[in-house]
Amino acid sequence: MEQATGGRSKTKRWLVRYPRAVPVAIFVLIAAITVLSVFAIERGEDARGAVQLRSRAAAVASALERRSNASSAYLRAGAALLATLDDVPAAGFRRFVSELQLDEDYRGSEGIGWAEVVLPDEIDAFDQMMSEVGTGTVRLYPRPSGGQPYSVPVTYLQPDTERNRLALGFDLFSEPVRRAALVEAERTARPTATGRIVLRQDLDTGQPGFLIVMPVFEPAPGGRRLKGYIFSPFNAREFLLSALELEDGGSYSVRLYDGDISDQNLMAAITGGAGEGDTVAEELSIADNIWTLQVTASYGGGLSGLSMVTMIFGMLVASLLMLLVRMLTQQAIEDEASLRWFEEQASIRNSLTRELNHRVKNTLANVLSIIALTRRRAGNLDEFADGLDGRIRALSATHDLLTKSDWGTTPIRAVVEAELLPYAQDTDHEIELLGPDIALAPNDALSLGLATHELATNAAKYGALSKPGGKVAVHWNLVSDSLVRIEWRESGGPPVTVKRGRGFGTDLIERIVAHELKNPVDLDFDPAGVRCVLRIPVRRPSEFIMRASRGPSRDAAPNASSTEA
């Protein structure tokens, strides 16, 4: 009791002795704690803003890449079709573009154009052709110098508008930046973006733009010959705005540069606020060109609302200070955990989006090529529908196998069995499958599935599967560690007619499948039975793992339906 009383007396003595110092000390302590709390809040807001800024930059970059990938997919499809034509008539090109039914993924583009290769002695014929197709007094310009091997003038540009007609006849090969992209596209045989240029349509405004060009080749003695380029022109500002519509730019300033960040490389700029705060830069790949996206947060100035409330109530309500600090600390921990979760989800979403774009692009390119060739070979609508249905089902069956394997490797036996399943239950026929356990990469499995479907369909109509006693033997073996040989042989069927017209199946196997597999296909219509030999690469899983772990997809194969899955 005496100790307690002495303690209380000592406290009173302190209050009496320092009547002003104690309140001031308490106020200073509360003020210091409040300032520290405000500092912690501001740091949290800064960290949140930095994560949101990085997330926004990654989202806008992904949207730009999706726009570019969609455009490249259409150009690949167009190149695959135009390569099969002897010439490219104006009406046919117009119909091709209209049938693409370009959706919002193609926004920001001026359209799709065709620029054929014109040799020096063909310039007058080109001018005559342009006058005959109703484009007015269009001539190739600028006229090439003596040292220029050929010209690449804009021949068609759809949609046919007054604005697009300004570009007709312009020689893309005459300008260094465009010429560099044309040469690179011819070398790599895949879509390539130019650097910063001014489109002929924007000469009056000087707004920067760019082209994505895709070479079109035709067979020639000893190899192939460059036929021309299918391309899409883009206004850089409209291209950036179309991406921001997918990923709202909010109160951010966005700038797009061709390569490094510098004034001369600036492609487009969108201002989102009065003041500018933190800035992040994100590299992205636009048709094999590395661009830089710079996103800057708007700066409002002053403390945040939460900091102001903390400051006021910290000064007025001393008794609730510790509780407030505890709540703020807990809130900061939860906010940090939420930010990490959102950042992880954004990374996963971007990875899945890139992979999905890649899968959809391959599938669309395959379907477009099949539709185009089936339509050319079909005699009527029913024939077209039946042929298209069978080939789409073949794609679907192989896709089911790939889905079950999570788009990993797929055994050869499983692919062939899936395509021959409708005929395996018939006791009148014999089907023999013989070979070691070998698994194929996803895209190679798709090609094998298409080829097997066409061979099986032909055998059911005209070959060994069309009469009792017929036999189909499919044997495969490893030729080397990286190549498997698959042989299809028919016997016991009707005699095979040696002289026969080329059908879609023959074209698909000898052109598309052979090109996809990058190995020749031996297709022999022997009177005793059809024989077909396929050579398919055997790839390591590391060659077709998910691209998201390596950033944007930059290893697309050079034709309309080929990119490793």
C-alpha positions as CSV (number, residue, x, y, z in Angstrom):
1,M,0.0,0.0,0.0
2,E,2.8,2.4,0.9
3,Q,4.5,1.6,-2.4
4,A,1.4,2.2,-4.4
5,T,0.8,5.5,-2.6
6,G,4.4,6.4,-3.2
7,G,4.0,5.6,-6.9
8,R,0.9,7.8,-7.2
9,S,2.7,10.6,-5.4
10,K,5.6,10.3,-7.7
11,T,3.3,10.6,-10.8
12,K,1.6,13.7,-9.3
13,R,5.0,15.1,-8.6
14,W,5.9,14.8,-12.3
15,L,2.6,16.4,-13.3
16,V,3.1,19.2,-10.9
17,R,6.7,19.7,-11.7
18,Y,6.2,19.7,-15.5
19,P,2.7,21.0,-16.1
20,R,3.5,21.9,-19.8
21,A,6.3,19.6,-20.6
22,V,4.2,16.4,-20.2
23,P,1.4,17.5,-22.5
24,V,3.9,18.7,-25.0
25,A,5.8,15.4,-24.8
26,I,2.6,13.4,-25.3
27,F,1.6,15.6,-28.3
28,V,5.1,15.2,-29.8
29,L,4.9,11.5,-29.3
30,I,1.4,11.3,-30.9
31,A,2.6,13.6,-33.8
32,A,5.7,11.4,-34.4
33,I,3.6,8.2,-34.5
34,T,1.1,9.9,-36.8
35,V,3.9,11.0,-39.1
36,L,5.4,7.6,-39.2
37,S,1.9,6.2,-40.0
38,V,1.4,8.6,-42.8
39,F,4.9,7.8,-44.2
40,A,4.0,4.1,-44.1
41,I,0.7,4.8,-45.9
42,E,2.4,6.8,-48.6
43,R,5.0,4.1,-49.2
44,G,2.2,1.6,-49.5
45,E,0.4,3.8,-52.0
46,D,3.6,4.3,-53.9
47,A,4.2,0.5,-53.9
48,R,0.6,-0.1,-55.0
49,G,0.9,2.5,-57.7
50,A,4.2,1.0,-58.9
51,V,2.7,-2.5,-59.2
52,Q,-0.4,-1.2,-60.9
53,L,1.8,0.8,-63.3
54,R,3.8,-2.3,-64.2
55,S,0.6,-4.3,-64.5
56,R,-0.9,-1.7,-66.8
57,A,2.2,-1.5,-69.0
58,A,2.3,-5.3,-69.3
59,A,-1.4,-5.4,-70.2
60,V,-1.1,-2.7,-72.9
61,A,2.0,-4.4,-74.3
62,S,0.1,-7.7,-74.4
63,A,-2.9,-6.0,-76.2
64,L,-0.5,-4.5,-78.8
65,E,1.1,-7.9,-79.4
66,R,-2.4,-9.5,-79.8
67,R,-3.3,-6.9,-82.4
68,S,0.0,-7.6,-84.2
69,N,-0.4,-11.4,-84.0
70,A,-4.0,-11.2,-85.3
71,S,-2.8,-9.1,-88.3
72,S,0.1,-11.5,-88.9
73,A,-2.3,-14.4,-88.9
74,Y,-4.5,-12.9,-91.6
75,L,-1.4,-12.1,-93.7
76,R,-0.2,-15.7,-93.3
77,A,-3.5,-17.0,-94.4
78,G,-3.5,-14.6,-97.4
79,A,0.0,-15.6,-98.4
80,A,-0.9,-19.3,-98.3
81,L,-3.9,-18.6,-100.7
82,L,-2.1,-16.2,-103.0
83,A,0.8,-18.6,-103.4
84,T,-1.5,-21.1,-105.1
85,L,-2.7,-18.6,-107.7
86,D,-1.0,-18.0,-111.0
87,D,-1.9,-14.3,-110.8
88,V,-3.7,-12.1,-108.4
89,P,-6.7,-10.4,-110.1
90,A,-8.3,-7.3,-108.6
91,A,-11.7,-8.9,-108.2
92,G,-10.3,-12.0,-106.6
93,F,-8.2,-10.0,-104.1
94,R,-11.2,-7.9,-103.2
95,R,-13.3,-11.0,-102.7
96,F,-10.6,-12.6,-100.5
97,V,-10.4,-9.5,-98.2
98,S,-14.2,-9.3,-97.9
99,E,-14.5,-12.9,-97.0
100,L,-11.9,-12.5,-94.2
101,Q,-14.6,-10.5,-92.4
102,L,-12.0,-8.6,-90.4
103,D,-13.2,-8.1,-86.8
104,E,-12.2,-5.8,-84.1
105,D,-8.8,-7.6,-83.7
106,Y,-7.8,-5.8,-86.9
107,R,-8.6,-2.3,-85.7
108,G,-5.9,0.3,-86.2
109,S,-5.1,-1.0,-89.6
110,E,-5.7,0.8,-92.9
111,G,-6.6,-2.6,-94.5
112,I,-4.9,-5.3,-96.5
113,G,-2.8,-4.7,-99.6
114,W,-1.0,-6.6,-102.4
115,A,2.3,-5.4,-103.9
116,E,3.7,-7.6,-106.7
117,V,7.3,-7.8,-107.8
118,V,7.9,-5.9,-111.0
119,L,11.1,-6.3,-112.9
120,P,12.6,-3.3,-114.8
121,D,11.3,-4.6,-118.2
122,E,7.8,-5.1,-116.7
123,I,7.1,-1.5,-115.6
124,D,5.2,-0.4,-118.7
125,A,3.1,-3.6,-118.5
126,F,2.3,-2.8,-114.8
127,D,1.2,0.7,-115.6
128,Q,-1.0,-0.6,-118.4
129,M,-2.5,-3.2,-116.0
130,M,-3.2,-0.5,-113.3
131,S,-5.1,1.6,-115.9
132,E,-7.2,-1.4,-117.0
133,V,-8.4,-2.4,-113.5
134,G,-10.0,1.0,-113.1
135,T,-7.6,2.7,-110.6
136,G,-7.3,5.9,-112.7
137,T,-4.0,7.2,-114.0
138,V,-1.9,5.2,-111.5
139,R,1.7,4.6,-112.5
140,L,4.7,3.1,-110.6
141,Y,6.5,5.8,-108.7
142,P,9.2,6.8,-108.0
143,R,10.7,5.4,-111.2
144,P,13.6,3.0,-110.2
145,S,17.2,3.8,-110.8
146,G,19.4,1.7,-112.9
147,G,20.9,-0.2,-110.0
148,Q,17.5,-1.4,-108.5
149,P,16.9,-5.1,-109.2
150,Y,13.1,-4.9,-109.0
151,S,10.3,-2.8,-107.7
152,V,7.5,-3.6,-105.3
153,P,4.6,-1.2,-106.1
154,V,1.3,-1.2,-104.2
155,T,-1.0,-3.0,-106.6
156,Y,-4.2,-3.3,-104.5
157,L,-5.2,-1.9,-101.1
158,Q,-8.6,-2.9,-99.6
159,P,-10.9,-1.4,-98.6
160,D,-10.9,0.7,-101.7
161,T,-11.2,4.2,-100.3
162,E,-10.0,7.6,-101.5
163,R,-7.5,7.5,-98.6
164,N,-6.1,4.1,-99.6
165,R,-5.9,5.0,-103.3
166,L,-3.2,7.6,-102.4
167,A,-0.8,4.6,-101.8
168,L,-1.5,2.8,-105.1
169,G,1.6,2.6,-107.4
170,F,4.1,3.6,-104.7
171,D,7.3,1.5,-104.9
172,L,7.8,0.0,-101.4
173,F,11.3,-1.0,-102.5
174,S,12.3,2.6,-103.2
175,E,12.4,3.7,-99.5
176,P,15.2,2.4,-97.2
177,V,13.1,1.5,-94.1
178,R,10.4,-0.3,-96.1
179,R,13.1,-2.0,-98.3
180,A,14.9,-3.3,-95.2
181,A,11.6,-4.9,-93.9
182,L,10.9,-6.5,-97.4
183,V,14.4,-8.0,-97.5
184,E,14.1,-9.3,-94.0
185,A,10.6,-10.8,-94.6
186,E,11.9,-12.5,-97.8
187,R,14.8,-13.9,-95.8
188,T,12.8,-15.3,-92.9
189,A,9.5,-16.0,-94.9
190,R,7.4,-14.7,-92.1
191,P,5.5,-11.4,-91.2
192,T,7.9,-8.6,-90.5
193,A,7.2,-5.0,-89.3
194,T,8.9,-2.0,-90.8
195,G,10.5,0.7,-88.6
196,R,9.0,4.1,-88.2
197,I,7.7,5.5,-91.5
198,V,5.0,7.9,-92.7
199,L,2.3,6.2,-94.8
200,R,1.5,7.7,-98.2
201,Q,-2.1,8.2,-96.8
202,D,-0.6,10.5,-94.0
203,L,1.8,12.6,-95.9
204,D,-0.4,15.7,-95.2
205,T,-0.3,15.2,-91.4
206,G,3.1,13.5,-91.0
207,Q,1.8,11.0,-88.5
208,P,4.1,8.0,-88.0
209,G,3.0,4.6,-89.0
210,F,4.4,1.2,-90.0
211,L,3.7,-1.8,-92.3
212,I,3.6,-5.5,-91.6
213,V,4.7,-7.4,-94.7
214,M,4.5,-11.1,-95.6
215,P,6.3,-12.5,-98.6
216,V,4.4,-14.7,-101.2
217,F,6.5,-17.2,-103.1
218,E,5.6,-19.3,-106.1
219,P,7.4,-22.5,-107.4
220,A,10.3,-21.9,-109.8
221,P,12.9,-24.2,-111.3
222,G,15.4,-25.1,-108.6
223,G,13.4,-23.7,-105.7
224,R,11.0,-20.9,-105.3
225,R,10.6,-17.3,-106.6
226,L,9.4,-14.2,-104.8
227,K,6.0,-13.3,-106.3
228,G,5.1,-10.3,-104.1
229,Y,4.0,-9.2,-100.7
230,I,0.7,-9.1,-98.9
231,F,0.8,-6.4,-96.3
232,S,-1.1,-4.2,-93.9
233,P,-0.4,-0.5,-93.3
234,F,-1.0,0.9,-89.8
235,N,-1.3,4.4,-88.4
236,A,0.7,4.2,-85.2
237,R,-1.6,6.3,-83.1
238,E,-4.7,4.4,-84.2
239,F,-2.9,1.2,-83.6
240,L,-2.1,2.3,-80.0
241,L,-5.6,3.6,-79.4
242,S,-7.1,0.3,-80.5
243,A,-5.0,-1.5,-77.9
244,L,-6.0,0.9,-75.2
245,E,-9.6,0.2,-75.9
246,L,-8.9,-3.4,-74.9
247,E,-6.8,-2.4,-71.8
248,D,-8.1,1.0,-70.6
249,G,-5.2,3.4,-70.3
250,G,-6.9,5.2,-67.4
251,S,-5.0,8.2,-66.1
252,Y,-1.7,7.1,-67.6
253,S,0.4,8.7,-70.4
254,V,1.4,6.1,-73.0
255,R,4.2,6.4,-75.5
256,L,5.2,3.9,-78.2
257,Y,8.7,3.8,-79.6
258,D,10.3,2.0,-82.5
259,G,13.3,0.5,-80.6
260,D,15.0,2.6,-78.0
261,I,13.3,5.5,-76.2
262,S,14.2,8.7,-78.2
263,D,12.3,11.5,-79.8
264,Q,13.2,10.3,-83.4
265,N,11.9,6.8,-82.6
266,L,8.5,8.0,-81.1
267,M,5.6,6.3,-82.9
268,A,2.6,7.6,-80.9
269,A,1.8,9.3,-77.6
270,I,-1.4,9.4,-75.6
271,T,-1.5,11.8,-72.7
272,G,-3.6,10.8,-69.7
273,G,-3.1,13.5,-67.1
274,A,-1.8,16.9,-66.3
275,G,1.2,15.9,-64.2
276,E,3.6,13.0,-64.7
277,G,4.8,10.6,-62.0
278,D,6.6,7.3,-62.1
279,T,7.4,5.7,-65.5
280,V,8.0,2.1,-66.5
281,A,9.1,0.8,-69.9
282,E,8.0,-2.6,-71.4
283,E,9.6,-4.2,-74.5
284,L,7.3,-5.9,-76.9
285,S,7.6,-7.7,-80.2
286,I,5.6,-6.4,-83.2
287,A,6.1,-8.8,-86.1
288,D,9.8,-9.6,-85.3
289,N,10.6,-5.9,-84.4
290,I,11.4,-5.0,-80.8
291,W,9.5,-1.9,-79.7
292,T,9.3,-0.1,-76.4
293,L,6.2,0.9,-74.6
294,Q,6.5,3.7,-72.0
295,V,3.7,4.2,-69.4
296,T,3.8,7.1,-67.1
297,A,1.4,7.6,-64.1
298,S,-0.3,10.9,-63.5
299,Y,0.8,12.7,-60.4
300,G,-1.9,14.6,-58.4
301,G,0.4,16.1,-55.7
302,G,-0.2,16.2,-52.0
303,L,-1.0,13.5,-49.5
304,S,-3.5,10.8,-50.3
305,G,-7.0,10.9,-48.7
306,L,-6.2,8.1,-46.2
307,S,-3.0,10.0,-45.1
308,M,-5.0,13.2,-44.5
309,V,-7.6,11.3,-42.4
310,T,-4.9,9.6,-40.4
311,M,-3.2,13.0,-39.8
312,I,-6.3,14.7,-38.5
313,F,-7.6,11.9,-36.3
314,G,-4.1,11.1,-35.1
315,M,-3.9,14.6,-33.6
316,L,-7.4,14.7,-32.2
317,V,-7.9,11.1,-30.9
318,A,-4.8,10.1,-29.0
319,S,-6.6,7.3,-27.2
320,L,-7.2,5.5,-30.5
321,L,-3.7,5.9,-31.9
322,M,-2.4,2.4,-31.2
323,L,-5.6,0.7,-32.5
324,L,-5.3,2.8,-35.6
325,V,-1.7,1.9,-36.2
326,R,-2.5,-1.8,-35.7
327,M,-5.4,-1.6,-38.2
328,L,-3.2,0.3,-40.7
329,T,-0.4,-2.3,-40.2
330,Q,-2.8,-5.2,-40.8
331,Q,-4.3,-3.4,-43.8
332,A,-0.8,-2.8,-45.2
333,I,0.0,-6.5,-44.9
334,E,-3.3,-7.5,-46.5
335,D,-2.8,-5.0,-49.3
336,E,0.7,-6.3,-50.0
337,A,-0.5,-9.9,-50.1
338,S,-3.4,-8.8,-52.4
339,L,-0.9,-6.9,-54.7
340,R,1.3,-10.0,-54.9
341,W,-1.7,-12.1,-55.8
342,F,-2.9,-9.7,-58.4
343,E,0.6,-9.4,-59.9
344,E,0.9,-13.2,-60.1
345,Q,-2.6,-13.5,-61.7
346,A,-1.7,-10.8,-64.2
347,S,1.5,-12.8,-65.1
348,I,-0.5,-16.0,-65.5
349,R,-3.2,-14.3,-67.5
350,N,-0.6,-12.8,-69.9
351,S,1.1,-16.1,-70.3
352,L,-2.2,-17.9,-71.0
353,T,-3.3,-15.1,-73.4
354,R,-0.1,-15.4,-75.4
355,E,-0.4,-19.2,-75.6
356,L,-4.1,-18.9,-76.5
357,N,-3.3,-16.4,-79.2
358,H,-0.7,-18.8,-80.5
359,R,-3.1,-21.8,-80.5
360,V,-6.0,-19.9,-82.1
361,K,-3.7,-18.4,-84.8
362,N,-2.5,-21.9,-85.8
363,T,-6.0,-23.3,-85.8
364,L,-7.5,-20.4,-87.8
365,A,-4.7,-20.6,-90.3
366,N,-5.2,-24.3,-90.8
367,V,-9.0,-23.9,-91.2
368,L,-8.7,-21.0,-93.6
369,S,-6.3,-23.0,-95.8
370,I,-8.6,-26.0,-95.8
371,I,-11.6,-24.0,-96.6
372,A,-9.9,-22.2,-99.5
373,L,-8.5,-25.4,-101.1
374,T,-11.7,-27.4,-100.5
375,R,-13.8,-24.7,-102.1
376,R,-11.5,-24.6,-105.2
377,R,-11.8,-28.4,-105.6
378,A,-15.6,-28.8,-104.8
379,G,-18.0,-29.2,-107.7
380,N,-21.1,-28.3,-105.7
381,L,-22.2,-27.1,-102.2
382,D,-22.8,-30.7,-100.9
383,E,-19.4,-31.8,-102.0
384,F,-17.8,-28.7,-100.4
385,A,-19.8,-29.3,-97.2
386,D,-18.9,-33.1,-97.0
387,G,-15.2,-32.5,-97.7
388,L,-15.0,-29.6,-95.2
389,D,-16.8,-31.6,-92.6
390,G,-14.5,-34.6,-92.8
391,R,-11.3,-32.5,-92.7
392,I,-12.6,-30.4,-89.8
393,R,-13.5,-33.7,-88.0
394,A,-9.9,-34.9,-88.6
395,L,-8.5,-31.8,-87.1
396,S,-10.9,-32.2,-84.1
397,A,-10.0,-35.8,-83.5
398,T,-6.3,-34.9,-83.4
399,H,-7.0,-31.9,-81.2
400,D,-8.8,-34.2,-78.8
401,L,-5.7,-36.3,-78.5
402,L,-3.5,-33.3,-78.0
403,T,-5.9,-31.9,-75.3
404,K,-5.8,-35.2,-73.4
405,S,-2.0,-34.9,-73.4
406,D,-2.1,-31.3,-72.3
407,W,-0.5,-30.4,-75.7
408,G,2.5,-32.5,-75.1
409,T,3.8,-35.3,-77.2
410,T,1.2,-37.7,-78.9
411,P,2.0,-41.3,-79.9
412,I,1.9,-42.1,-83.7
413,R,-0.3,-45.1,-83.0
414,A,-2.9,-43.0,-81.2
415,V,-3.1,-40.5,-84.1
416,V,-3.4,-43.2,-86.8
417,E,-5.9,-45.2,-84.8
418,A,-8.1,-42.1,-84.2
419,E,-8.3,-41.5,-88.0
420,L,-8.9,-45.2,-88.9
421,L,-11.4,-45.9,-86.1
422,P,-14.5,-45.8,-88.5
423,Y,-13.0,-48.6,-90.6
424,A,-11.4,-50.7,-87.8
425,Q,-14.7,-52.4,-86.8
426,D,-15.4,-53.7,-90.3
427,T,-14.5,-57.4,-90.5
428,D,-14.3,-57.2,-94.3
429,H,-11.1,-55.1,-94.1
430,E,-7.8,-55.7,-92.4
431,I,-5.9,-52.8,-90.8
432,E,-2.3,-53.4,-89.7
433,L,-0.4,-50.9,-87.5
434,L,3.2,-51.8,-86.7
435,G,5.9,-49.7,-85.3
436,P,7.8,-48.7,-82.1
437,D,6.4,-46.3,-79.4
438,I,7.2,-42.9,-80.9
439,A,5.6,-39.6,-79.8
440,L,5.3,-36.5,-82.0
441,A,5.2,-32.8,-81.3
442,P,1.6,-31.2,-81.3
443,N,1.9,-29.5,-84.7
444,D,3.5,-32.6,-86.4
445,A,0.7,-34.8,-84.9
446,L,-1.9,-32.4,-86.5
447,S,-0.2,-32.8,-89.9
448,L,0.0,-36.6,-89.6
449,G,-3.7,-36.6,-88.6
450,L,-4.7,-34.6,-91.7
451,A,-2.6,-36.8,-94.0
452,T,-4.0,-40.0,-92.5
453,H,-7.6,-38.7,-92.9
454,E,-7.1,-37.9,-96.6
455,L,-5.5,-41.3,-97.3
456,A,-8.2,-43.2,-95.4
457,T,-11.0,-41.2,-97.2
458,N,-9.4,-42.0,-100.6
459,A,-9.0,-45.7,-99.6
460,A,-12.7,-45.9,-98.5
461,K,-13.9,-44.3,-101.8
462,Y,-11.5,-45.9,-104.4
463,G,-9.0,-48.1,-102.6
464,A,-8.5,-51.0,-100.3
465,L,-11.2,-50.0,-97.9
466,S,-13.8,-49.8,-100.7
467,K,-14.3,-53.6,-101.1
468,P,-14.1,-56.8,-99.0
469,G,-10.6,-58.3,-98.6
470,G,-8.8,-55.0,-98.7
471,K,-5.9,-54.3,-96.4
472,V,-4.3,-51.1,-95.2
473,A,-0.9,-51.4,-93.5
474,V,0.8,-48.5,-91.7
475,H,4.3,-49.2,-90.6
476,W,6.8,-46.8,-89.0
477,N,10.3,-46.8,-87.8
478,L,13.1,-44.4,-86.7
479,V,15.4,-43.4,-89.5
480,S,17.6,-41.4,-87.1
481,D,17.3,-39.9,-83.6
482,S,15.4,-37.0,-85.1
483,L,13.4,-38.5,-87.9
484,V,10.7,-41.2,-88.2
485,R,9.6,-42.8,-91.5
486,I,5.9,-43.7,-91.8
487,E,4.7,-45.8,-94.7
488,W,1.0,-46.2,-95.8
489,R,0.4,-49.2,-98.1
490,E,-2.8,-50.5,-99.6
491,S,-3.4,-53.9,-101.0
492,G,-6.3,-56.1,-102.1
493,G,-8.4,-53.2,-103.4
494,P,-9.5,-52.3,-106.9
495,P,-6.7,-51.5,-109.4
496,V,-5.5,-47.9,-109.0
497,T,-5.9,-45.7,-112.0
498,V,-2.5,-44.2,-112.8
499,K,-3.8,-41.3,-114.8
500,R,-6.1,-39.3,-112.5
501,G,-6.9,-35.7,-111.8
502,R,-5.4,-33.9,-108.8
503,G,-7.8,-33.6,-105.8
504,F,-7.6,-31.6,-102.6
505,G,-6.3,-34.6,-100.8
506,T,-3.3,-34.9,-103.1
507,D,-2.6,-31.1,-102.8
508,L,-3.0,-31.2,-99.0
509,I,-0.6,-34.1,-98.6
510,E,2.0,-33.1,-101.2
511,R,1.9,-29.3,-100.5
512,I,0.6,-28.4,-97.1
513,V,1.6,-31.5,-95.1
514,A,5.0,-31.7,-96.8
515,H,5.6,-28.1,-96.1
516,E,4.4,-28.4,-92.5
517,L,6.7,-31.4,-91.9
518,K,9.6,-29.7,-93.8
519,N,10.3,-33.1,-95.5
520,P,9.2,-34.4,-98.9
521,V,6.2,-36.8,-99.1
522,D,6.3,-39.7,-101.5
523,L,2.8,-40.4,-102.9
524,D,2.7,-43.3,-105.4
525,F,-0.5,-44.4,-107.1
526,D,0.7,-47.9,-107.9
527,P,-1.9,-50.1,-109.7
528,A,-1.6,-52.7,-106.9
529,G,-2.5,-50.1,-104.2
530,V,-1.7,-46.5,-103.1
531,R,1.6,-46.1,-101.3
532,C,2.6,-43.0,-99.3
533,V,5.8,-42.4,-97.3
534,L,5.9,-39.5,-94.7
535,R,9.0,-38.4,-92.9
536,I,8.3,-36.6,-89.7
537,P,10.7,-34.9,-87.3
538,V,11.0,-36.2,-83.8
539,R,11.4,-33.2,-81.5
540,R,12.5,-32.9,-77.9
541,P,9.9,-31.5,-75.6
542,S,12.1,-28.4,-74.9
543,E,11.5,-27.4,-78.6
544,F,7.8,-26.8,-78.1
545,I,7.3,-25.9,-74.5
546,M,4.9,-23.1,-73.5
547,R,6.1,-19.9,-75.0
548,A,4.9,-17.7,-72.1
549,S,8.0,-18.5,-70.1
550,R,10.1,-17.0,-72.9
551,G,8.0,-13.9,-73.4
552,P,6.2,-13.0,-76.8
553,S,6.0,-15.7,-79.4
554,R,8.8,-14.9,-81.9
555,D,9.5,-18.2,-83.6
556,A,6.4,-18.6,-85.8
557,A,6.9,-20.8,-88.8
558,P,6.9,-19.2,-92.2
559,N,3.5,-20.4,-93.5
560,A,-0.1,-19.7,-92.8
561,S,-0.8,-22.9,-90.8
562,S,2.5,-23.6,-89.1
563,T,3.8,-22.7,-85.7
564,E,5.0,-25.3,-83.1
565,A,2.3,-25.8,-80.5
